[in-house]
Amino acid sequence: MRGEISVDQAYSDCLAKARRHYENFPVASNLLPKRLRLPVAVIYAFARTADDIADEGDADPEERLQALNDYARALDDCLDDGPADEPVFIALADVVKEHDLDRTLLHDLLRAFRMDVTKYRYANFAEVLNYCRFSANPVGRLLLQLDGHRDPGLMAQSDAICSALQLINFYQDLAQDYDENDRIYLPQDEMHAHGIDDEQIADRRSGPAMRKLMALQFERCRELMCSGAPLAWRLKGRLGLEIRLTVMGGLRVLDRLEGQTDLFSRPRLRSGDYVWMLWRALMPSPPRV
């Protein structure tokens, strides 16, 4: 035990936290190999807690940054066998040690949450991808490390999938991100080139110019996803199937975004979409653009 909480209790707490939150893609789902479900839930609980520090409550930016810095110090303390009283850190220390995870990936996630506090606009697509590098890509790399994979080629394909998933989340949350947090994740240079400004985002105008802007985003995102998709067909067993379904789910959401009249409406997948995703995930080759 570390403090008054056992490692088993800490794992249970993290799993409960993961299951309480709705996500667009599965968290520690039953498709994952059983040996990975608890470690994935722990990493999710770590990230979810930091995300809440960045976004929830009434704290001002300075207070949020200080809390995230404190959280980073607590992370290092637990990984260096220091005192840990929070379940997430007790469980995380065990996961990192058991699977020899790269702790810099966990710090990368915290860097993304600091960016959430301080950065509300992105000058170009390179800046958006840089955010994805810290907010999304570490999750895929950690999952591969949990499964014993360290190959740089696999990591690069994972980065492409995770960045594409992050972009899809941006595209389906355009209105919510602006209304709730004054954030716009569309490249500013491309917005200006298409004559789109903040007011049009605020007013949720799905006119011809906005459609052209989003068509560019959707096409590029699809190319990115398909460039990483071979990873899911290289991995065997339940993990490979989980990632194949995630890839096909992302592509299906893109289909729905492209086809809807209101670009600011969040698409919902139906039963037929899930049947299509499973059918396509069982095909012998990955999707192509």
N, C-alpha and C positions, 0 to 999 in steps of 0.2 A: 504494500500500500504506500501511496505517497499522500501524506496528510491523512484525512479521514475517508478518502474515496479510493476504492480498489480499482485496479485496471479494468476489470470486468464491468464494474458499475459505470466507469467512464465511457467504455465502448457503448453500453446500452443507452447512456444519455445522448451520445452523438447520433446513434441510429434513430432515436426518437426525434431528435431535432431535424434530421434529414427528412424524415417522413412527414413532418408537420408542414413543410413548405411545398407549395406548388411550383413546379418548374416546367419549362417547355420540353425538356428532354429528361429521360429517366435518371434518377439518382439512386444508386445502389439497388437497381431493379433486380427482380428475380432471374432475369436473363444472364446477369453477371455470374461467373463462377462463384460458388459459395464462399471460397476462401478470400475473395476480393470485396465482398459486400461490406463488411465492417470497416476495413481500411478506407474504402471509398467514402463511406458515411462519415468517417472521422475527418477526412480532408474537406468534405463538403461542410461539416459543422464549423471547421476552422475558418473557411472562406465566408460562410454565411454570417458568422459573428462579426468578422471584420467589415463585411458589407453593411451590416446594421449600424456599426459605429460610423461609417462614412455617410449613411443616408437617413437613418431613423432619428427621431427625437428633435429637440429644439436647440441643440448645441450649435455654437457658431463655428466657423471654419477653423479657427485657431484651436478651439477645444477638441474638435474632431481629429485634427492632425496630431495633437498631443496624445489623445487616446490611442490613435493608431501607432504612434511611436512607442507608447507603453506596451501595446500589444506585441510589437516586434521584439521588444526587450524580453517580454515574458516567453515568447517563442524561443529565443536563444537560450534563456535560462533553462527551460524544460529540456531542450536538446543537449545542453551541457550538464545534465543531471543535477540541475539546481532545483530549488523548491517549486512545486506546482500544486496548486489547490483547485484549479478549474478543471472540470472533466475533460474539456477539449484538449488541454495541454498534456494531461496525464496520458490520454489515449494516443495523442499525436506523437509524443516521445517514444511510445512503444512501437508505433507503426514505422516511424523513421528508422529506428534501430533495427527492427525486424527485417525491413526490406531495403535497407541502405539507401534511402531516398536522398536526393540532392536538396539540401535545405535552402539553397538559393532560389529554387522554384517557389518555395513558400514565401520567401521575401519578395519575389517578383509579384505575387498576388497582392501583397500589401502595398507595393508600389502603385499598382493599378488603383487601389482604393484611395490612396493619397491623391492620385490624379483626379479621381471623381470629386474630391473636395475642392480642388484648385483650378481645374481646367474644364471649360464649358463649351469651347469651340475648337475645331480642328482645321488647320489651314489647308491641308491637302490630304490625299488618300494615304500617303506615306505616314502622316501623323496618326491617322486612324489605325493603320496596321500596327504602328508602334504601340498604341494602346492595347490592341488585341494581343500583342506579344506578351504583355504582362497580365492582362485580365483573363485570357482564355487559354493560350498555348501551354502555360505551366500545368493546367489540369490534365491535358492529354499526355504530356510528358510524364507526369506523376503516375498516371494510370499504366502507361507502358512500363515504367520502372517497377511498379507493384507486380506486374506480370513477368518481370525478369528480362525485359528488353532494354538494350542500351544502344542499339544500332543507330548511327546518325541519320541514315536514310529513312528509317521508320519514324524517327523524331520529326524530320522535315515534313513528311506526309501528315503526321499528326498535327503539326502546326497549321497546315493548310486547312484541315478539317475544322479545327477549333476556331481559327480566325473566321472561317466562313460561318460557323454557327453563331459566333458573336455578332457578325454583321447582320445576319438574319434577325437576331434579337433586336438590333437597332432598328431595322426596317419595319418590324411589326410593332414597335413601341415608339414611333416617331412622335405621336401626340403626347403620350404619357411622359416620355423623357423631357419634353419641353414644358408641359403643364406643371409637372411636379418638381422638376429640378433645374429648369432653364438650360437644359443640355440639348445640343444638336450634334449628332455624330456624323452628319453628312459633310463631305469636304467643302470648305467654304469657297475655294476657287471654282469648283464645279457648280455650286449653287449660283455664284455670281455669273458664271458663263451662261447659265440657263435663265437668268433673270429672276432667281428665287431669293427672297430675303426672309428674315425672321418673322415678319408680319404674315407672310403667306403660310408659314409653318403654324403660327399661332391660330390663324383662321381656318386651317385645315383645307386649303384649296387644292383640289385634285385636278387642276387644269392641264392643258397640253404641255406647258413648259415643265411642270412638276412630273408629268408622266415621262417625258424624255429624260429628265434627271434621274428618276428612279429606274428607268429601263437600263441606263448605264450601270447603276449600282447592282441591279439584279443580274445582269449579264456577267459582270466581273466576279460577283460572288459565286455564281454557278461554275464559272471556270476554275475558281480557287477550290471549291469543294471537290470538283471532279479530278483536279490535279492531286488531291490527297486521298481520294477514295480507294485507290489500289491497296492502301494499308489495310483496310477492313477485309479485303479478300486475301491478303497475305497471312493474317492472323487466323488461327484455327479455333475450333470449338466455340464455346458460349461467348467468349469475349469478342471473337470475330463477328458473330451474329449480332451481338449488342451494338457494335460499332457500325455494322452494315445497316441496321435498322435506324440508327441515329443519322447516318449519312442520307439515307432515303427519306427520313422524316424531314430533314432540313431542306432537301430538294423539293419535297412536296409542299412545304410551307412557301418556298419561293414560287412554285407554280400558282398557288392560291393568291399570293401577293400580286403577281403579274396579271392575274385574271380579274381582280376585283375592281369595281368602279371607284370605291372610296379608298384611296391610298393610305389613309390614316386609320382605317379600321383593322383591328387585329383579327387575322384569319383563324378559323377553327377547323381542325381536321375532323372528318366524319368517319363512320365505320368503313365505308368504301375506300377511303384513303389509307387506312391501316391495313386493309387486305392487300391493296396495291403495294404498300411498303414491304410487307412480308414476302409477297410474290417476287418483287424485284430484288430483295435481299437474298433470296435463295437462288438467284440466277448465277451462272458460273463465272461471270465477268463483271467488273465494276462499270458504273455509268460513265458515259462520255458526253462531252458537250455537243 
